[in-house]
């Protein structure tokens, strides 16, 4: 029988895993051609709005392949439910046997996404982070801020969200730990921040090119389907460096997809995250404006599910 691992069991295991480093190794394996990752399976819902992603694949010469099902239904807060749900299935690469069912309720997806954002900040932020701007008020807004602190502590934070009640709740949650202000608009937030994290499900740009200060790092988290967009494509055109977690995946979803579709950039401008991490020539200078577009790649799910399972067995 496969091992069933519940969320209650997963959370303490994760405390003993360096998830940011785990994501770094996963992206390097991916960009070095050592992972097999098919295109994303996807279901889009309109009423209420939501999407389901099926991501799967394997890392060569490792023990498992993984199938992950994760959903985001963005009005769940009205029902007092988390927006994300999901599970991961872990199989033996040698036999195809189902080894484990990780009933993580979308938690592992949230954590690996936060760790990827923190990884981008670790490698590509300005040497001095003046303030962090967080656009959005959901679970990723909170987790991105938390995980950035592990390598790039910064207590000055600006936040903005479309829902005034939810952004006020976010403010109250973090005000005792951060010097935090609620911005009047995304533009106002951008003018005061040199690291910006966008975490919404917006389908129209929230930030314009004129909003962005020279030397800013923007990590775009929310746009993971073809219809979502948080950044005006001119931001990518004007950026000194555009990094995508997966070049192939970015041709069908995310900020890079929008910019390519609009002719604002061409594929030659894009550097894959795992490649950029390994390339010392891409070490940032403080006057560089950098966009990192994270659409979420199955190699992240493979890495975190495998590590949790192996830790569970010990």
C-alpha positions in Angstrom: 0.0 0.0 0.0 1.3 3.5 -0.7 2.2 5.7 2.2 -0.4 8.4 2.8 1.1 11.5 4.2 -1.2 14.1 5.6 -0.7 17.9 5.9 -0.4 17.5 9.6 2.6 15.2 9.1 4.1 17.3 6.2 4.4 20.5 8.1 6.9 19.4 10.8 8.9 17.5 8.1 9.3 20.8 6.1 10.9 22.5 9.1 14.0 20.3 8.6 14.3 21.0 4.8 16.1 24.0 3.3 13.4 24.5 0.6 15.2 27.5 -1.0 18.3 25.5 -1.6 16.2 22.5 -2.8 14.5 24.8 -5.4 17.9 26.1 -6.5 19.1 22.5 -7.2 15.8 21.7 -8.9 16.0 24.6 -11.3 19.7 23.8 -12.1 18.7 20.3 -12.9 15.9 21.5 -15.1 18.0 24.1 -17.0 20.9 21.6 -17.4 18.5 19.2 -19.3 18.3 16.6 -16.5 14.6 16.7 -16.0 11.7 15.5 -18.2 8.8 18.0 -17.8 5.8 17.7 -20.2 3.5 20.7 -20.9 1.1 21.7 -18.1 -2.4 20.2 -18.0 -4.9 22.9 -17.2 -8.6 23.5 -16.5 -9.9 27.0 -16.4 -13.2 27.9 -14.6 -15.1 31.2 -14.9 -18.0 31.0 -12.5 -16.6 31.2 -9.9 -13.1 32.0 -11.3 -10.5 29.3 -10.7 -7.9 27.1 -12.4 -6.5 23.6 -11.9 -3.0 22.7 -12.9 -1.7 19.2 -13.4 2.1 19.2 -13.4 4.2 16.1 -13.7 7.6 14.7 -14.7 10.8 13.3 -13.3 14.5 14.2 -12.7 16.8 11.7 -14.5 18.6 9.1 -12.5 16.5 9.9 -9.4 14.1 7.5 -7.7 10.6 9.0 -8.4 8.3 10.6 -10.8 5.6 12.9 -9.5 2.1 14.0 -10.6 0.8 17.1 -8.9 -2.8 18.4 -9.0 -3.3 21.9 -7.6 -6.1 24.4 -7.8 -6.7 28.0 -7.2 -10.2 29.3 -6.7 -9.9 33.0 -5.9 -13.2 33.7 -4.3 -12.9 31.0 -1.7 -12.2 33.6 0.9 -15.9 34.4 0.7 -16.5 30.9 2.0 -13.7 31.1 4.6 -11.7 28.6 2.6 -8.1 28.8 1.3 -7.9 29.6 -2.4 -5.4 26.7 -3.0 -6.1 23.0 -2.8 -4.2 20.0 -4.1 -2.3 16.7 -3.7 0.9 15.1 -5.0 1.3 11.5 -6.2 4.8 9.9 -6.0 5.7 6.9 -8.1 8.8 4.7 -8.5 10.8 5.5 -11.6 11.9 1.8 -11.8 8.6 0.1 -11.5 5.8 2.7 -11.8 4.5 1.6 -8.3 2.6 4.3 -6.4 4.8 4.9 -3.4 3.1 7.8 -1.7 0.0 10.0 -1.7 0.9 13.4 -0.2 -2.4 15.0 0.9 -0.9 18.4 1.3 -4.0 20.5 0.5 -1.9 22.7 -1.8 0.5 23.6 1.0 3.6 22.1 -0.8 2.8 24.2 -3.9 2.5 27.3 -1.7 5.9 26.6 0.0 7.8 25.7 -3.2 6.4 28.9 -4.8 7.5 31.0 -1.9 10.9 29.4 -1.9 11.3 30.1 -5.6 10.5 33.8 -5.1 13.0 34.0 -2.2 15.6 32.3 -4.5 15.1 34.9 -7.1 15.6 37.7 -4.5 18.7 35.9 -3.1 20.4 36.0 -6.4 19.1 39.0 -8.2 18.1 41.7 -5.7 20.0 45.0 -5.3 22.9 44.7 -2.8 20.8 46.9 -0.4 17.1 46.3 -0.3 15.6 49.6 0.7 12.1 48.3 1.0 10.0 45.3 -0.2 6.7 46.0 -2.1 4.1 43.2 -2.0 1.2 43.4 -4.3 -1.6 41.1 -3.2 -3.1 40.0 0.1 -3.4 36.2 -0.2 -1.3 33.3 1.1 1.5 34.0 -1.4 1.8 37.6 -0.2 2.4 36.4 3.3 4.7 33.5 2.4 6.9 35.5 -0.1 7.6 38.0 2.6 8.4 35.3 5.2 10.7 33.4 2.9 12.6 36.4 1.6 13.6 37.1 5.2 15.7 33.9 5.3 18.4 35.3 3.1 17.5 39.0 2.6 16.1 40.4 5.8 14.4 43.7 5.3 11.8 45.1 7.7 10.6 48.1 5.6 7.5 46.8 3.6 4.8 48.4 1.5 1.7 46.4 0.7 -1.2 46.9 -1.7 -4.3 44.8 -2.6 -7.5 45.3 -4.4 -9.6 44.2 -1.5 -9.4 46.8 1.2 -10.6 44.5 4.0 -8.1 41.7 3.1 -5.1 44.1 2.8 -6.0 45.6 6.2 -6.0 42.0 7.6 -2.6 41.5 6.1 -1.4 44.7 7.6 -2.6 43.8 11.1 -1.0 40.4 10.9 2.5 41.7 10.1 2.6 45.2 11.7 4.3 44.0 14.9 7.1 42.4 12.9 7.7 44.8 10.1 7.7 48.5 9.5 4.8 48.2 7.1 2.6 50.7 5.2 -0.5 50.2 3.0 0.2 51.9 -0.3 -2.5 53.9 -2.1 -1.8 52.2 -5.5 0.6 49.8 -7.2 2.3 52.8 -8.7 2.8 54.4 -5.2 4.2 51.1 -3.9 6.6 50.8 -6.8 8.0 54.3 -6.4 9.0 53.4 -2.8 10.3 49.8 -3.3 13.4 48.4 -5.1 12.2 44.8 -4.6 8.6 44.1 -5.8 6.7 40.8 -5.5 3.4 40.5 -7.4 1.1 37.7 -6.2 -2.3 38.3 -7.7 -4.6 36.6 -10.2 -5.0 39.8 -12.2 -5.9 39.6 -15.8 -4.8 43.2 -16.6 -1.5 44.9 -15.7 -1.2 46.4 -12.3 2.2 48.0 -12.9 3.3 50.3 -15.8 6.9 50.9 -16.9 6.9 54.5 -15.7 6.2 53.1 -12.2 9.4 51.2 -11.9 12.6 52.8 -10.5 15.9 51.9 -12.1 17.6 49.1 -10.3 14.4 47.4 -9.1 13.9 43.6 -9.0 10.4 42.5 -9.8 9.4 38.9 -9.1 6.1 38.1 -10.8 4.4 35.2 -9.1 0.7 35.5 -10.0 0.6 35.1 -13.8 0.6 31.3 -14.3 -2.0 31.0 -17.2 -2.3 32.6 -20.6 -5.0 35.1 -19.5 -3.3 36.4 -16.3 -1.0 39.5 -16.4 0.3 41.7 -13.6 3.0 43.6 -15.5 2.7 45.8 -18.5 4.8 44.2 -21.2 6.8 47.4 -21.6 8.3 46.7 -18.2 9.9 43.5 -19.7 11.0 45.4 -22.9 12.8 48.0 -20.8 14.3 45.6 -18.3 18.0 44.9 -18.4 17.5 41.2 -17.7 14.4 39.0 -18.0 14.5 35.6 -16.3 11.9 32.9 -16.7 11.7 29.7 -14.6 11.1 27.8 -17.8 11.6 29.2 -21.3 9.4 26.6 -22.9 6.6 27.0 -20.4 6.8 30.8 -20.7 5.8 30.6 -24.4 2.3 29.7 -23.3 1.7 31.5 -19.9 2.9 34.3 -17.7 4.4 37.7 -18.2 6.9 36.6 -20.7 4.2 35.0 -22.8 2.3 38.3 -22.9 5.4 40.3 -23.8 6.3 37.8 -26.6 2.8 37.9 -27.9 2.8 41.6 -28.0 6.2 41.8 -29.8 7.7 43.6 -26.8 10.6 41.2 -26.4 12.0 38.2 -28.3 13.1 34.9 -27.0 16.8 35.9 -27.1 16.2 38.3 -24.2 15.0 35.5 -21.9 17.5 33.7 -19.6 16.2 30.6 -17.7 16.5 30.8 -13.9 18.6 27.6 -13.5 21.0 29.0 -16.1 21.1 32.5 -14.6 21.9 31.1 -11.2 25.0 29.3 -12.6 26.2 32.2 -14.7 28.5 34.5 -12.8 28.5 36.9 -15.7 24.9 37.7 -14.8 25.7 38.9 -11.3 23.5 42.0 -11.0 24.7 45.5 -10.7 22.6 48.0 -8.6 21.4 49.9 -11.6 20.0 46.9 -13.4 16.2 46.5 -13.6 15.4 42.8 -13.5 12.2 40.9 -14.0 11.9 37.2 -12.8 8.7 35.5 -14.1 7.8 32.5 -12.1 5.0 30.4 -13.7 5.7 27.3 -11.5 7.5 24.3 -12.9 6.9 20.6 -12.1 10.5 20.1 -11.2 9.8 22.1 -8.1 7.0 19.6 -7.2 9.2 16.6 -7.9 12.0 18.0 -5.6 9.8 18.9 -2.7 7.5 15.8 -2.8 10.6 13.4 -3.1 12.4 15.1 -0.2 9.3 15.1 2.1 8.7 11.4 1.4 12.3 10.4 2.1 12.3 12.4 5.3 9.0 10.7 6.3 10.5 7.3 5.9 13.4 8.0 8.3 
